[in-house]
């Protein structure tokens, strides 16, 4: 019985082990970036675009120009320009902006 009191005393008198303080973590939230490509495209008779080529892209390492070329087939433009003349058969500059998250 004396041995059990000694063991109990050893357990109860030991300092409790506290969990470590949580470390504050700084999490950087990625801000959306914008990528831009400038295409030169011919306007078709139905307002669609054809024969597009990449004139500029920024940033250059993300393949924004290739992505813009793939989207060009889905773009429709007004056939009449600001001067009232038809744009069909003429080349226009088409800026494409892409948000990157």
Secondary structure, DSSP 8 states (H G I E B T S, - for coil): -HHHHHHHHHHHHS------------------EEEEEEEEEEE-TTSBEEEEEEEEEESGGGTHHHHHHHHGGG-B--SB-TTS-B-TT-EEEEEEEEEE-
